[in-house]
Amino acid sequence: MTVEATVEATAERNRRKSRVGRVVSNRMDKTAVVEIERLVEHPFYGRYVRRRNKFKVHDAKNECRIGDVVRFTETRPLSKDKRWRLVEIIERAK
């Protein structure tokens, strides 16, 4: 295997999903629940409906607070439900 092929394989593996959401719970130790809200057009009525997804995010330093806007990324499974890791806090709650 050449060096270029190795670098290409590593780049392919490290292309991980990243999301931005708002912290809705931080009561667990080293875990925060982050919610992403999006608007989806209803297929028949045409009105926009709110859809929410919740993710359990690993917060190693317990620095997230409820209401913070955070960026998190995909990682290996850390527990039964946790597959995401905190990258940065974009905006602190007021």
Gaussian input, Z-matrix of N, CA and C with variables (Angstrom, degrees):
# hf/3-21g

backbone

0 1
 N
 C     1     B1
 C     2     B2     1     A1
 N     3     B3     2     A2     1     D1
 C     4     B4     3     A3     2     D2
 C     5     B5     4     A4     3     D3
 N     6     B6     5     A5     4     D4
 C     7     B7     6     A6     5     D5
 C     8     B8     7     A7     6     D6
 N     9     B9     8     A8     7     D7
 C    10    B10     9     A9     8     D8
 C    11    B11    10    A10     9     D9
 N    12    B12    11    A11    10    D10
 C    13    B13    12    A12    11    D11
 C    14    B14    13    A13    12    D12
 N    15    B15    14    A14    13    D13
 C    16    B16    15    A15    14    D14
 C    17    B17    16    A16    15    D15
 N    18    B18    17    A17    16    D16
 C    19    B19    18    A18    17    D17
 C    20    B20    19    A19    18    D18
 N    21    B21    20    A20    19    D19
 C    22    B22    21    A21    20    D20
 C    23    B23    22    A22    21    D21
 N    24    B24    23    A23    22    D22
 C    25    B25    24    A24    23    D23
 C    26    B26    25    A25    24    D24
 N    27    B27    26    A26    25    D25
 C    28    B28    27    A27    26    D26
 C    29    B29    28    A28    27    D27
 N    30    B30    29    A29    28    D28
 C    31    B31    30    A30    29    D29
 C    32    B32    31    A31    30    D30
 N    33    B33    32    A32    31    D31
 C    34    B34    33    A33    32    D32
 C    35    B35    34    A34    33    D33
 N    36    B36    35    A35    34    D34
 C    37    B37    36    A36    35    D35
 C    38    B38    37    A37    36    D36
 N    39    B39    38    A38    37    D37
 C    40    B40    39    A39    38    D38
 C    41    B41    40    A40    39    D39
 N    42    B42    41    A41    40    D40
 C    43    B43    42    A42    41    D41
 C    44    B44    43    A43    42    D42
 N    45    B45    44    A44    43    D43
 C    46    B46    45    A45    44    D44
 C    47    B47    46    A46    45    D45
 N    48    B48    47    A47    46    D46
 C    49    B49    48    A48    47    D47
 C    50    B50    49    A49    48    D48
 N    51    B51    50    A50    49    D49
 C    52    B52    51    A51    50    D50
 C    53    B53    52    A52    51    D51
 N    54    B54    53    A53    52    D52
 C    55    B55    54    A54    53    D53
 C    56    B56    55    A55    54    D54
 N    57    B57    56    A56    55    D55
 C    58    B58    57    A57    56    D56
 C    59    B59    58    A58    57    D57
 N    60    B60    59    A59    58    D58
 C    61    B61    60    A60    59    D59
 C    62    B62    61    A61    60    D60
 N    63    B63    62    A62    61    D61
 C    64    B64    63    A63    62    D62
 C    65    B65    64    A64    63    D63
 N    66    B66    65    A65    64    D64
 C    67    B67    66    A66    65    D65
 C    68    B68    67    A67    66    D66
 N    69    B69    68    A68    67    D67
 C    70    B70    69    A69    68    D68
 C    71    B71    70    A70    69    D69
 N    72    B72    71    A71    70    D70
 C    73    B73    72    A72    71    D71
 C    74    B74    73    A73    72    D72
 N    75    B75    74    A74    73    D73
 C    76    B76    75    A75    74    D74
 C    77    B77    76    A76    75    D75
 N    78    B78    77    A77    76    D76
 C    79    B79    78    A78    77    D77
 C    80    B80    79    A79    78    D78
 N    81    B81    80    A80    79    D79
 C    82    B82    81    A81    80    D80
 C    83    B83    82    A82    81    D81
 N    84    B84    83    A83    82    D82
 C    85    B85    84    A84    83    D83
 C    86    B86    85    A85    84    D84
 N    87    B87    86    A86    85    D85
 C    88    B88    87    A87    86    D86
 C    89    B89    88    A88    87    D87
 N    90    B90    89    A89    88    D88
 C    91    B91    90    A90    89    D89
 C    92    B92    91    A91    90    D90
 N    93    B93    92    A92    91    D91
 C    94    B94    93    A93    92    D92
 C    95    B95    94    A94    93    D93
 N    96    B96    95    A95    94    D94
 C    97    B97    96    A96    95    D95
 C    98    B98    97    A97    96    D96
 N    99    B99    98    A98    97    D97
 C   100   B100    99    A99    98    D98
 C   101   B101   100   A100    99    D99
 N   102   B102   101   A101   100   D100
 C   103   B103   102   A102   101   D101
 C   104   B104   103   A103   102   D102
 N   105   B105   104   A104   103   D103
 C   106   B106   105   A105   104   D104
 C   107   B107   106   A106   105   D105
 N   108   B108   107   A107   106   D106
 C   109   B109   108   A108   107   D107
 C   110   B110   109   A109   108   D108
 N   111   B111   110   A110   109   D109
 C   112   B112   111   A111   110   D110
 C   113   B113   112   A112   111   D111
 N   114   B114   113   A113   112   D112
 C   115   B115   114   A114   113   D113
 C   116   B116   115   A115   114   D114
 N   117   B117   116   A116   115   D115
 C   118   B118   117   A117   116   D116
 C   119   B119   118   A118   117   D117
 N   120   B120   119   A119   118   D118
 C   121   B121   120   A120   119   D119
 C   122   B122   121   A121   120   D120
 N   123   B123   122   A122   121   D121
 C   124   B124   123   A123   122   D122
 C   125   B125   124   A124   123   D123
 N   126   B126   125   A125   124   D124
 C   127   B127   126   A126   125   D125
 C   128   B128   127   A127   126   D126
 N   129   B129   128   A128   127   D127
 C   130   B130   129   A129   128   D128
 C   131   B131   130   A130   129   D129
 N   132   B132   131   A131   130   D130
 C   133   B133   132   A132   131   D131
 C   134   B134   133   A133   132   D132
 N   135   B135   134   A134   133   D133
 C   136   B136   135   A135   134   D134
 C   137   B137   136   A136   135   D135
 N   138   B138   137   A137   136   D136
 C   139   B139   138   A138   137   D137
 C   140   B140   139   A139   138   D138
 N   141   B141   140   A140   139   D139
 C   142   B142   141   A141   140   D140
 C   143   B143   142   A142   141   D141
 N   144   B144   143   A143   142   D142
 C   145   B145   144   A144   143   D143
 C   146   B146   145   A145   144   D144
 N   147   B147   146   A146   145   D145
 C   148   B148   147   A147   146   D146
 C   149   B149   148   A148   147   D147
 N   150   B150   149   A149   148   D148
 C   151   B151   150   A150   149   D149
 C   152   B152   151   A151   150   D150
 N   153   B153   152   A152   151   D151
 C   154   B154   153   A153   152   D152
 C   155   B155   154   A154   153   D153
 N   156   B156   155   A155   154   D154
 C   157   B157   156   A156   155   D155
 C   158   B158   157   A157   156   D156
 N   159   B159   158   A158   157   D157
 C   160   B160   159   A159   158   D158
 C   161   B161   160   A160   159   D159
 N   162   B162   161   A161   160   D160
 C   163   B163   162   A162   161   D161
 C   164   B164   163   A163   162   D162
 N   165   B165   164   A164   163   D163
 C   166   B166   165   A165   164   D164
 C   167   B167   166   A166   165   D165
 N   168   B168   167   A167   166   D166
 C   169   B169   168   A168   167   D167
 C   170   B170   169   A169   168   D168
 N   171   B171   170   A170   169   D169
 C   172   B172   171   A171   170   D170
 C   173   B173   172   A172   171   D171
 N   174   B174   173   A173   172   D172
 C   175   B175   174   A174   173   D173
 C   176   B176   175   A175   174   D174
 N   177   B177   176   A176   175   D175
 C   178   B178   177   A177   176   D176
 C   179   B179   178   A178   177   D177
 N   180   B180   179   A179   178   D178
 C   181   B181   180   A180   179   D179
 C   182   B182   181   A181   180   D180
 N   183   B183   182   A182   181   D181
 C   184   B184   183   A183   182   D182
 C   185   B185   184   A184   183   D183
 N   186   B186   185   A185   184   D184
 C   187   B187   186   A186   185   D185
 C   188   B188   187   A187   186   D186
 N   189   B189   188   A188   187   D187
 C   190   B190   189   A189   188   D188
 C   191   B191   190   A190   189   D189
 N   192   B192   191   A191   190   D190
 C   193   B193   192   A192   191   D191
 C   194   B194   193   A193   192   D192
 N   195   B195   194   A194   193   D193
 C   196   B196   195   A195   194   D194
 C   197   B197   196   A196   195   D195
 N   198   B198   197   A197   196   D196
 C   199   B199   198   A198   197   D197
 C   200   B200   199   A199   198   D198
 N   201   B201   200   A200   199   D199
 C   202   B202   201   A201   200   D200
 C   203   B203   202   A202   201   D201
 N   204   B204   203   A203   202   D202
 C   205   B205   204   A204   203   D203
 C   206   B206   205   A205   204   D204
 N   207   B207   206   A206   205   D205
 C   208   B208   207   A207   206   D206
 C   209   B209   208   A208   207   D207
 N   210   B210   209   A209   208   D208
 C   211   B211   210   A210   209   D209
 C   212   B212   211   A211   210   D210
 N   213   B213   212   A212   211   D211
 C   214   B214   213   A213   212   D212
 C   215   B215   214   A214   213   D213
 N   216   B216   215   A215   214   D214
 C   217   B217   216   A216   215   D215
 C   218   B218   217   A217   216   D216
 N   219   B219   218   A218   217   D217
 C   220   B220   219   A219   218   D218
 C   221   B221   220   A220   219   D219
 N   222   B222   221   A221   220   D220
 C   223   B223   222   A222   221   D221
 C   224   B224   223   A223   222   D222
 N   225   B225   224   A224   223   D223
 C   226   B226   225   A225   224   D224
 C   227   B227   226   A226   225   D225
 N   228   B228   227   A227   226   D226
 C   229   B229   228   A228   227   D227
 C   230   B230   229   A229   228   D228
 N   231   B231   230   A230   229   D229
 C   232   B232   231   A231   230   D230
 C   233   B233   232   A232   231   D231
 N   234   B234   233   A233   232   D232
 C   235   B235   234   A234   233   D233
 C   236   B236   235   A235   234   D234
 N   237   B237   236   A236   235   D235
 C   238   B238   237   A237   236   D236
 C   239   B239   238   A238   237   D237
 N   240   B240   239   A239   238   D238
 C   241   B241   240   A240   239   D239
 C   242   B242   241   A241   240   D240
 N   243   B243   242   A242   241   D241
 C   244   B244   243   A243   242   D242
 C   245   B245   244   A244   243   D243
 N   246   B246   245   A245   244   D244
 C   247   B247   246   A246   245   D245
 C   248   B248   247   A247   246   D246
 N   249   B249   248   A248   247   D247
 C   250   B250   249   A249   248   D248
 C   251   B251   250   A250   249   D249
 N   252   B252   251   A251   250   D250
 C   253   B253   252   A252   251   D251
 C   254   B254   253   A253   252   D252
 N   255   B255   254   A254   253   D253
 C   256   B256   255   A255   254   D254
 C   257   B257   256   A256   255   D255
 N   258   B258   257   A257   256   D256
 C   259   B259   258   A258   257   D257
 C   260   B260   259   A259   258   D258
 N   261   B261   260   A260   259   D259
 C   262   B262   261   A261   260   D260
 C   263   B263   262   A262   261   D261
 N   264   B264   263   A263   262   D262
 C   265   B265   264   A264   263   D263
 C   266   B266   265   A265   264   D264
 N   267   B267   266   A266   265   D265
 C   268   B268   267   A267   266   D266
 C   269   B269   268   A268   267   D267
 N   270   B270   269   A269   268   D268
 C   271   B271   270   A270   269   D269
 C   272   B272   271   A271   270   D270
 N   273   B273   272   A272   271   D271
 C   274   B274   273   A273   272   D272
 C   275   B275   274   A274   273   D273
 N   276   B276   275   A275   274   D274
 C   277   B277   276   A276   275   D275
 C   278   B278   277   A277   276   D276
 N   279   B279   278   A278   277   D277
 C   280   B280   279   A279   278   D278
 C   281   B281   280   A280   279   D279

   B1=1.4515
   B2=1.5304
   B3=1.3249
   B4=1.4600
   B5=1.5270
   B6=1.3209
   B7=1.4655
   B8=1.5296
   B9=1.3416
   B10=1.4723
   B11=1.5280
   B12=1.3271
   B13=1.4672
   B14=1.5299
   B15=1.3264
   B16=1.4646
   B17=1.5184
   B18=1.3278
   B19=1.4716
   B20=1.5231
   B21=1.3178
   B22=1.4649
   B23=1.5274
   B24=1.3228
   B25=1.4718
   B26=1.5263
   B27=1.3337
   B28=1.4582
   B29=1.5180
   B30=1.3229
   B31=1.4615
   B32=1.5290
   B33=1.3191
   B34=1.4698
   B35=1.5261
   B36=1.3233
   B37=1.4625
   B38=1.5262
   B39=1.3229
   B40=1.4627
   B41=1.5245
   B42=1.3230
   B43=1.4567
   B44=1.5183
   B45=1.3378
   B46=1.4561
   B47=1.5128
   B48=1.3120
   B49=1.4594
   B50=1.5219
   B51=1.3173
   B52=1.4531
   B53=1.5169
   B54=1.3125
   B55=1.4588
   B56=1.5212
   B57=1.3415
   B58=1.4635
   B59=1.5164
   B60=1.3286
   B61=1.4607
   B62=1.5169
   B63=1.3363
   B64=1.4637
   B65=1.5263
   B66=1.3470
   B67=1.4639
   B68=1.5250
   B69=1.3419
   B70=1.4653
   B71=1.5306
   B72=1.3282
   B73=1.4642
   B74=1.5158
   B75=1.3428
   B76=1.4694
   B77=1.5262
   B78=1.3201
   B79=1.4622
   B80=1.5261
   B81=1.3199
   B82=1.4620
   B83=1.5235
   B84=1.3219
   B85=1.4597
   B86=1.5278
   B87=1.3294
   B88=1.4683
   B89=1.5254
   B90=1.3189
   B91=1.4562
   B92=1.5258
   B93=1.3223
   B94=1.4615
   B95=1.5201
   B96=1.3207
   B97=1.4553
   B98=1.5225
   B99=1.3317
   B100=1.4653
   B101=1.5235
   B102=1.3390
   B103=1.4588
   B104=1.5229
   B105=1.3332
   B106=1.4601
   B107=1.5125
   B108=1.3170
   B109=1.4604
   B110=1.5180
   B111=1.3387
   B112=1.4626
   B113=1.5106
   B114=1.3182
   B115=1.4608
   B116=1.5228
   B117=1.3354
   B118=1.4511
   B119=1.5218
   B120=1.3115
   B121=1.4540
   B122=1.5290
   B123=1.3325
   B124=1.4613
   B125=1.5256
   B126=1.3361
   B127=1.4681
   B128=1.5277
   B129=1.3359
   B130=1.4654
   B131=1.5283
   B132=1.3306
   B133=1.4620
   B134=1.5180
   B135=1.3252
   B136=1.4612
   B137=1.5204
   B138=1.3270
   B139=1.4648
   B140=1.5242
   B141=1.3192
   B142=1.4549
   B143=1.5189
   B144=1.3404
   B145=1.4510
   B146=1.5191
   B147=1.3351
   B148=1.4622
   B149=1.5222
   B150=1.3131
   B151=1.4588
   B152=1.5194
   B153=1.3313
   B154=1.4614
   B155=1.5223
   B156=1.3184
   B157=1.4584
   B158=1.5145
   B159=1.3323
   B160=1.4604
   B161=1.5197
   B162=1.3258
   B163=1.4574
   B164=1.5156
   B165=1.3450
   B166=1.4608
   B167=1.5221
   B168=1.3303
   B169=1.4609
   B170=1.5243
   B171=1.3237
   B172=1.4706
   B173=1.5220
   B174=1.3364
   B175=1.4637
   B176=1.5264
   B177=1.3342
   B178=1.4607
   B179=1.5267
   B180=1.3341
   B181=1.4702
   B182=1.5286
   B183=1.3218
   B184=1.4718
   B185=1.5309
   B186=1.3339
   B187=1.4596
   B188=1.5265
   B189=1.3260
   B190=1.4677
   B191=1.5115
   B192=1.3452
   B193=1.4532
   B194=1.5160
   B195=1.3165
   B196=1.4554
   B197=1.5299
   B198=1.3374
   B199=1.4593
   B200=1.5172
   B201=1.3355
   B202=1.4646
   B203=1.5269
   B204=1.3357
   B205=1.4640
   B206=1.5197
   B207=1.3489
   B208=1.4679
   B209=1.5226
   B210=1.3356
   B211=1.4633
   B212=1.5209
   B213=1.3384
   B214=1.4546
   B215=1.5155
   B216=1.3302
   B217=1.4526
   B218=1.5245
   B219=1.3118
   B220=1.4563
   B221=1.5327
   B222=1.3323
   B223=1.4588
   B224=1.5254
   B225=1.3058
   B226=1.4613
   B227=1.5264
   B228=1.3231
   B229=1.4616
   B230=1.5291
   B231=1.3291
   B232=1.4603
   B233=1.5225
   B234=1.3184
   B235=1.4583
   B236=1.5270
   B237=1.3159
   B238=1.4616
   B239=1.5331
   B240=1.3246
   B241=1.4659
   B242=1.5295
   B243=1.3247
   B244=1.4732
   B245=1.5163
   B246=1.3484
   B247=1.4662
   B248=1.5232
   B249=1.3188
   B250=1.4608
   B251=1.5236
   B252=1.3455
   B253=1.4602
   B254=1.5246
   B255=1.3221
   B256=1.4673
   B257=1.5250
   B258=1.3525
   B259=1.4632
   B260=1.5189
   B261=1.3433
   B262=1.4653
   B263=1.5181
   B264=1.3356
   B265=1.4633
   B266=1.5233
   B267=1.3232
   B268=1.4624
   B269=1.5243
   B270=1.3362
   B271=1.4656
   B272=1.5238
   B273=1.3265
   B274=1.4640
   B275=1.5185
   B276=1.3359
   B277=1.4565
   B278=1.5173
   B279=1.3078
   B280=1.4814
   B281=1.4958
   A1=108.98
   A2=117.21
   A3=120.99
   A4=110.27
   A5=114.92
   A6=121.02
   A7=110.37
   A8=117.06
   A9=120.33
   A10=110.91
   A11=117.16
   A12=121.30
   A13=110.97
   A14=116.44
   A15=120.74
   A16=111.25
   A17=117.08
   A18=121.85
   A19=109.80
   A20=116.92
   A21=121.56
   A22=111.21
   A23=117.24
   A24=121.28
   A25=110.72
   A26=117.52
   A27=121.03
   A28=110.67
   A29=118.31
   A30=122.14
   A31=110.46
   A32=116.73
   A33=121.28
   A34=110.36
   A35=117.09
   A36=121.29
   A37=111.73
   A38=117.95
   A39=121.58
   A40=114.06
   A41=118.19
   A42=119.99
   A43=108.09
   A44=116.84
   A45=121.78
   A46=111.26
   A47=115.54
   A48=120.66
   A49=109.68
   A50=115.70
   A51=122.04
   A52=107.65
   A53=117.78
   A54=122.39
   A55=109.81
   A56=115.78
   A57=122.53
   A58=107.13
   A59=117.06
   A60=120.52
   A61=111.39
   A62=115.10
   A63=122.03
   A64=109.24
   A65=116.09
   A66=121.76
   A67=109.32
   A68=116.49
   A69=120.75
   A70=111.94
   A71=117.91
   A72=120.78
   A73=109.33
   A74=115.24
   A75=120.02
   A76=110.66
   A77=117.31
   A78=121.53
   A79=113.20
   A80=117.98
   A81=120.08
   A82=110.49
   A83=116.00
   A84=120.67
   A85=109.47
   A86=116.24
   A87=124.04
   A88=113.47
   A89=117.69
   A90=121.65
   A91=109.15
   A92=115.64
   A93=121.70
   A94=107.93
   A95=116.35
   A96=120.82
   A97=106.59
   A98=115.89
   A99=121.99
   A100=108.38
   A101=115.43
   A102=121.01
   A103=109.65
   A104=114.82
   A105=121.44
   A106=106.86
   A107=115.99
   A108=120.91
   A109=108.57
   A110=115.91
   A111=119.92
   A112=109.02
   A113=116.64
   A114=122.34
   A115=108.67
   A116=116.18
   A117=122.52
   A118=107.67
   A119=116.45
   A120=120.03
   A121=110.00
   A122=116.23
   A123=120.56
   A124=108.78
   A125=118.15
   A126=120.17
   A127=114.46
   A128=117.56
   A129=119.34
   A130=111.80
   A131=116.96
   A132=120.56
   A133=113.47
   A134=117.64
   A135=119.87
   A136=114.40
   A137=118.14
   A138=120.74
   A139=109.14
   A140=115.20
   A141=119.49
   A142=109.98
   A143=115.37
   A144=123.33
   A145=108.35
   A146=116.90
   A147=120.67
   A148=110.47
   A149=116.25
   A150=121.94
   A151=107.66
   A152=115.64
   A153=120.32
   A154=110.15
   A155=115.42
   A156=122.40
   A157=107.79
   A158=116.54
   A159=120.86
   A160=109.32
   A161=115.41
   A162=122.73
   A163=108.53
   A164=116.33
   A165=120.63
   A166=107.07
   A167=115.54
   A168=122.43
   A169=109.45
   A170=116.45
   A171=121.44
   A172=109.73
   A173=115.64
   A174=123.07
   A175=106.79
   A176=117.05
   A177=122.48
   A178=113.38
   A179=118.03
   A180=121.05
   A181=113.15
   A182=117.82
   A183=122.01
   A184=111.72
   A185=117.27
   A186=120.31
   A187=113.49
   A188=119.06
   A189=121.54
   A190=110.50
   A191=115.23
   A192=121.46
   A193=108.29
   A194=117.53
   A195=121.60
   A196=109.00
   A197=115.85
   A198=121.68
   A199=114.00
   A200=118.31
   A201=120.97
   A202=109.93
   A203=115.55
   A204=120.93
   A205=106.35
   A206=116.15
   A207=120.45
   A208=111.19
   A209=114.93
   A210=121.54
   A211=106.99
   A212=116.56
   A213=121.12
   A214=109.25
   A215=115.29
   A216=120.64
   A217=110.59
   A218=114.56
   A219=122.85
   A220=109.66
   A221=116.17
   A222=120.46
   A223=108.91
   A224=116.96
   A225=120.31
   A226=109.21
   A227=118.54
   A228=119.83
   A229=111.30
   A230=116.08
   A231=121.31
   A232=111.72
   A233=116.78
   A234=122.20
   A235=107.29
   A236=116.85
   A237=120.21
   A238=111.26
   A239=117.60
   A240=121.83
   A241=114.34
   A242=117.82
   A243=120.60
   A244=111.85
   A245=116.06
   A246=121.96
   A247=111.24
   A248=117.66
   A249=122.79
   A250=109.15
   A251=115.97
   A252=122.64
   A253=108.96
   A254=116.34
   A255=122.08
   A256=109.99
   A257=116.04
   A258=120.98
   A259=109.97
   A260=116.23
   A261=119.49
   A262=110.09
   A263=114.45
   A264=120.58
   A265=105.51
   A266=115.95
   A267=121.12
   A268=110.65
   A269=116.08
   A270=120.14
   A271=108.63
   A272=115.65
   A273=120.71
   A274=110.99
   A275=116.78
   A276=121.58
   A277=109.49
   A278=116.03
   A279=119.38
   A280=111.38
   D1=129.01
   D2=-177.10
   D3=-79.91
   D4=168.74
   D5=179.59
   D6=-64.24
   D7=-41.52
   D8=-179.85
   D9=-62.15
   D10=-40.93
   D11=179.53
   D12=-65.46
   D13=-38.19
   D14=178.43
   D15=-65.97
   D16=-44.82
   D17=179.01
   D18=-63.29
   D19=-41.59
   D20=179.67
   D21=-64.58
   D22=-41.42
   D23=178.71
   D24=-65.23
   D25=-39.50
   D26=178.62
   D27=-66.61
   D28=-42.26
   D29=178.97
   D30=-63.44
   D31=-38.77
   D32=178.33
   D33=-62.98
   D34=-42.72
   D35=-177.64
   D36=-71.04
   D37=-32.99
   D38=-175.24
   D39=-87.18
   D40=6.62
   D41=177.89
   D42=-81.84
   D43=90.98
   D44=-173.60
   D45=-105.95
   D46=150.30
   D47=179.62
   D48=-71.07
   D49=144.93
   D50=178.01
   D51=-131.05
   D52=141.28
   D53=-177.64
   D54=-135.15
   D55=160.64
   D56=174.91
   D57=-125.39
   D58=131.84
   D59=-179.04
   D60=-155.31
   D61=-179.56
   D62=-177.42
   D63=-110.19
   D64=135.38
   D65=-179.70
   D66=-72.77
   D67=126.62
   D68=178.92
   D69=-110.94
   D70=-15.84
   D71=177.82
   D72=-154.18
   D73=139.67
   D74=175.52
   D75=-136.45
   D76=27.23
   D77=-174.34
   D78=-76.54
   D79=-22.09
   D80=179.12
   D81=-81.46
   D82=156.04
   D83=178.76
   D84=-77.03
   D85=123.59
   D86=178.37
   D87=61.82
   D88=22.77
   D89=179.01
   D90=-139.79
   D91=138.40
   D92=174.27
   D93=-126.91
   D94=146.32
   D95=175.17
   D96=-100.27
   D97=122.34
   D98=-176.79
   D99=-115.13
   D100=133.89
   D101=-177.68
   D102=-111.83
   D103=136.41
   D104=173.93
   D105=-113.74
   D106=127.14
   D107=179.73
   D108=-113.40
   D109=134.83
   D110=179.03
   D111=-138.19
   D112=157.38
   D113=177.56
   D114=-102.77
   D115=129.91
   D116=-179.46
   D117=-125.25
   D118=134.36
   D119=178.84
   D120=-75.01
   D121=130.86
   D122=178.87
   D123=-67.22
   D124=132.80
   D125=-173.71
   D126=-62.97
   D127=-31.95
   D128=-177.44
   D129=-99.66
   D130=-48.93
   D131=-172.53
   D132=-83.38
   D133=-20.45
   D134=176.91
   D135=81.68
   D136=-8.55
   D137=178.06
   D138=-77.41
   D139=158.90
   D140=179.18
   D141=-92.13
   D142=134.08
   D143=-177.38
   D144=-118.06
   D145=139.60
   D146=177.75
   D147=-80.05
   D148=130.58
   D149=174.64
   D150=-119.37
   D151=136.56
   D152=-177.72
   D153=-123.17
   D154=141.65
   D155=172.30
   D156=-126.23
   D157=137.88
   D158=177.61
   D159=-113.50
   D160=138.49
   D161=-179.55
   D162=-126.79
   D163=139.02
   D164=172.08
   D165=-90.85
   D166=123.87
   D167=-172.35
   D168=-117.73
   D169=134.62
   D170=178.19
   D171=-76.99
   D172=119.30
   D173=-179.95
   D174=-119.84
   D175=89.07
   D176=-170.39
   D177=-60.16
   D178=-33.81
   D179=-175.92
   D180=-99.45
   D181=4.95
   D182=-177.81
   D183=52.72
   D184=44.20
   D185=-175.99
   D186=-98.49
   D187=-7.33
   D188=179.01
   D189=-77.11
   D190=143.75
   D191=173.10
   D192=-123.96
   D193=157.26
   D194=-179.73
   D195=-60.99
   D196=130.61
   D197=179.66
   D198=99.27
   D199=-12.00
   D200=178.30
   D201=-67.78
   D202=144.96
   D203=171.86
   D204=-97.27
   D205=124.10
   D206=-173.67
   D207=-128.90
   D208=156.38
   D209=171.41
   D210=-108.33
   D211=133.70
   D212=179.21
   D213=-137.03
   D214=157.51
   D215=-174.46
   D216=-131.52
   D217=159.45
   D218=179.86
   D219=-68.26
   D220=145.50
   D221=177.65
   D222=-150.75
   D223=-179.38
   D224=178.14
   D225=-65.62
   D226=159.65
   D227=178.58
   D228=-62.14
   D229=125.62
   D230=-179.84
   D231=-101.21
   D232=-23.06
   D233=175.74
   D234=-159.44
   D235=-167.42
   D236=-178.34
   D237=-58.87
   D238=-42.39
   D239=-175.36
   D240=-110.10
   D241=-17.51
   D242=-173.00
   D243=-88.69
   D244=116.84
   D245=176.32
   D246=-132.30
   D247=15.66
   D248=-176.02
   D249=-131.18
   D250=150.27
   D251=-177.47
   D252=-128.96
   D253=137.32
   D254=179.57
   D255=-67.85
   D256=132.01
   D257=177.84
   D258=-102.17
   D259=-51.23
   D260=-178.73
   D261=-158.55
   D262=158.35
   D263=173.07
   D264=-98.84
   D265=116.03
   D266=-176.20
   D267=-79.64
   D268=-44.63
   D269=-176.20
   D270=-144.12
   D271=130.27
   D272=177.79
   D273=-78.82
   D274=150.87
   D275=177.04
   D276=-68.39
   D277=147.49
   D278=-178.36
   D279=-87.96

